[in-house]
Amino acid sequence: MLERTLVAEGFDVTLAADGGAALVAAERSAPDVIVLDVAMPALDGLAVCRRLRGKGLATPILMLTARDAVPDRVAGLEAGADDYLVKPFAVQELIARIRALTRRHAEAPGQLLSYADLTLDAQTRKATRGGRAIELTGREAAVLELLLRAPRRTVTRERAIDEIWDGAAEANVVDRYVTRLRRKLGEPQLIRTVRGAGFELRA
């Protein structure tokens, strides 16, 4: 119902049926705002919110819940939500809050990271090289951000896995993402392999 209503109001909506799907969708679609129901199957909204914030995602998050006690609202905000709406609610209020969060986020100054001719906005996850826009997934952007925050210094696979995958990934996953980044960034290559250690940005 909410999807139909929001689409009718001009929003481009991606729907996720549970917490795991929400995490994947947030990474793939890079939304302007996320509306999270607390009572989702598998991972609940609070857990999803904590994981997204733990990965450094700055996208505004609006929590929806039937729980209206103060401790419940506090839990949502402490998990990283920007706003909190209790059911039942008027759809027009939800739309107004979404627009306010989107506007506030758009007006916030970005955090630009750059090295050589490569630039990444750490907030929007948009990258350019030599003026050419580069389309990145959430985790590709997260790996690139780690490298841009430590140019000419080695970023170990262990550090990347710990910070981006919460320690729950095999070492070769970092290599796969670096390979994708190298392909997208083009020539001349900026990401160097440090044998037996990890990777670094070096022009």
CORQUI-V45160 format. One record per residue. N is the residue number from 1. RES is the residue in one small letter. PSI is psi in whole degrees, 0 to 359 (999 if undefined). OMEGA is omega in whole degrees, 0 to 359 (999 if undefined). Layout:
n = {N:N}
res = {RES:RES}
psi = {PSI:PSI}
omega = {OMEGA:OMEGA}
This chain:
n = {1:2:3:4:5:6:7:8:9:10:11:12:13:14:15:16:17:18:19:20:21:22:23:24:25:26:27:28:29:30:31:32:33:34:35:36:37:38:39:40:41:42:43:44:45:46:47:48:49:50:51:52:53:54:55:56:57:58:59:60:61:62:63:64:65:66:67:68:69:70:71:72:73:74:75:76:77:78:79:80:81:82:83:84:85:86:87:88:89:90:91:92:93:94:95:96:97:98:99:100:101:102:103:104:105:106:107:108:109:110:111:112:113:114:115:116:117:118:119:120:121:122:123:124:125:126:127:128:129:130:131:132:133:134:135:136:137:138:139:140:141:142:143:144:145:146:147:148:149:150:151:152:153:154:155:156:157:158:159:160:161:162:163:164:165:166:167:168:169:170:171:172:173:174:175:176:177:178:179:180:181:182:183:184:185:186:187:188:189:190:191:192:193:194:195:196:197:198:199:200:201:202:203}
res = {m:l:e:r:t:l:v:a:e:g:f:d:v:t:l:a:a:d:g:g:a:a:l:v:a:a:e:r:s:a:p:d:v:i:v:l:d:v:a:m:p:a:l:d:g:l:a:v:c:r:r:l:r:g:k:g:l:a:t:p:i:l:m:l:t:a:r:d:a:v:p:d:r:v:a:g:l:e:a:g:a:d:d:y:l:v:k:p:f:a:v:q:e:l:i:a:r:i:r:a:l:t:r:r:h:a:e:a:p:g:q:l:l:s:y:a:d:l:t:l:d:a:q:t:r:k:a:t:r:g:g:r:a:i:e:l:t:g:r:e:a:a:v:l:e:l:l:l:r:a:p:r:r:t:v:t:r:e:r:a:i:d:e:i:w:d:g:a:a:e:a:n:v:v:d:r:y:v:t:r:l:r:r:k:l:g:e:p:q:l:i:r:t:v:r:g:a:g:f:e:l:r:a}
psi = {313:321:312:317:314:322:318:334:2:4:147:113:133:125:136:132:340:179:317:316:327:318:315:315:321:324:319:319:349:64:160:332:148:129:117:126:132:318:70:152:161:258:128:173:324:317:319:315:314:319:319:317:324:333:1:11:124:3:135:138:127:122:138:134:156:354:119:8:152:315:327:318:319:318:319:316:322:335:346:5:149:335:166:121:127:135:149:151:159:133:323:328:319:314:318:319:321:315:321:317:318:317:316:319:320:329:344:139:138:166:100:129:137:154:131:234:17:133:139:129:109:340:312:348:26:133:150:152:121:32:355:127:139:123:121:146:170:316:328:316:323:320:316:322:317:316:320:335:350:58:142:14:148:129:115:157:321:319:316:316:320:316:329:323:14:31:1:66:158:156:324:351:325:318:321:318:324:320:317:317:315:318:318:325:332:191:154:150:137:336:115:145:128:106:126:3:300:227:158:155:125:120:999}
omega = {180:179:180:181:182:177:178:179:176:179:172:192:170:185:176:187:181:185:179:178:179:179:179:182:180:180:185:190:181:185:176:178:180:174:185:172:180:186:176:177:179:175:178:184:180:180:178:180:180:181:179:179:179:178:178:180:183:181:177:180:176:180:174:180:175:183:185:178:181:180:179:178:178:180:179:180:179:177:177:180:178:180:190:182:185:174:351:181:174:182:181:176:177:181:180:180:178:180:179:179:180:180:181:181:181:182:182:180:179:178:185:175:182:174:185:180:182:179:176:171:186:180:183:182:178:184:173:173:183:181:180:179:180:180:182:169:181:182:173:178:180:177:179:179:178:181:181:178:180:182:180:174:184:171:184:175:181:180:180:180:181:186:186:182:181:178:186:178:177:186:186:178:179:178:180:180:177:177:178:180:180:180:183:182:177:183:351:184:177:184:181:174:175:189:177:184:184:186:176:172:179:181:999}
